[in-house]
């Protein structure tokens, strides 16, 4: 249950770590106290401060906590661990093998084979078509 002391403490923490709160920010902090225990909001304020962000970032953190069912500091620890595991799993999946053309291989040998007249004429016609489009 929220008390006036809880609201005052949160407003003071917000003022020290982020910026002077507007009346709207104070009202929003009081609202979040109906959703979370004060320690969770303090943690969100600390994370906002650590990232050099503002009120919208704090709101995004608290909204995400609310969507994910995070209500206590213990829930935050579990949430952070889950986030790290998910992030590590995503990093492993994004590693891709880059492919190179055969001629880029260090052991590639040029094959100098004779070309028939039809192929030579086809190449000349193609080049002529390209040059005429300029």
N, C-alpha and C positions, 0 to 999 in steps of 0.2 A: 504494500500500500504506500502510495507516495505521500510525502509530507512537504511542507513548505521549505524545510531545511534541505531536503533532497533536491528540490528545484533550485534553490539558491546555490547549493554546492555545484550542481551541473552548470548553471549559468556562470559561476565564477571560473570553473574549469574551462569552459568555452571561451570566456573572455581572455584568460591567460594564454591558452594554447592556440587559439584560432584568431578571434577578432572580437570587438565589442558587439554583442548581440543586439539585433533589432527586436522590437516587440514581437514580431512574427516568429523569430527564432526562439525567443523565450517561450512562446506559446507551444511551438513545436516540440521543444525539449520537455515541457510539462506533459504533452500528449504521449511522447515516447516513454515517459515514466509509467504510464498506464499499461504499456505493452511489455516493457523490460524492467528488470531490476536495475538500480542505479549503476552498479558495477559494469554492466554490459554497455551502457551509454558512455560511461567514462572510458572504457576500452575503445569504443568507436571514435570518441573525441581524440584519444591518443593516436589512433591510426590516421585520422584526418590530419592531425598536426605533423606526424612523422612524414607524411607524403606531401606536406606543404599545400594542402587543398583547403576548400572552403565548405560552407554549409551544404551545398548540393552534394558534395562527396560524402559528408556525414549522413545525410538523408539516404543516399544510395546504399551505404553500408548497413544502416539500420533496416532499411526496406528489404535488403537481401537476407539479413539475419531473420527477419520476420517471415519471409517466404520459405526459408529453409528450416524454420522451427527452432532457431537458436534463441534461447531464453536466459541462459545462465553463462557464467564464465567457463564452466566445465563443457558446456555445449560449444563454446567458441574454440576451445582446445580441439575437440573432436572435429569441428568444422574445418579448422586450419589443417589438420592432418589429412582429412579427406581431400581438401583442395590441393595440397602438395602431391598426394598420390595421383590425383587426376592430372595434374600439370605434368608430372614426370611421365605418366603413361602417354600423354599427348606428345611430349617431346620425342619419345622413342618412335612413335608412329610417323612423325614428320620427316625422319631421316630418310633421304632418297639416294639411290645410287645413280650417279650421273653417267650417261652413256656418251661415248665419243665415236666419231666415224673411224672406220678402219685405217684411213690414211694418217690419223693422228697417233697411231701406235708407234712406239720407237722401233719396232722390228718390221715395220711395213716396207715392202719392196715394190717399187714401181714396175708394172708389167708393160714392157714396150713391145706390144704386138702390132703387127700390120693391120691396117684398117682398109676395108674394101671401098671402092669408088662410090657406091651408093651412100654409105655412111658419111663419107667426106662431103658429098654434095648436099646431103641432108643438113649437116652442120653449117655449111656455107649459106644455105637457104635460110636457116633459122637466124644466123647472125645478120644477114641482110635484112630480114624482117624486123629485127630488133633495132638495127641502125636507122632504118627508114622511119621509125616511129618517133624519133627525136625531133 
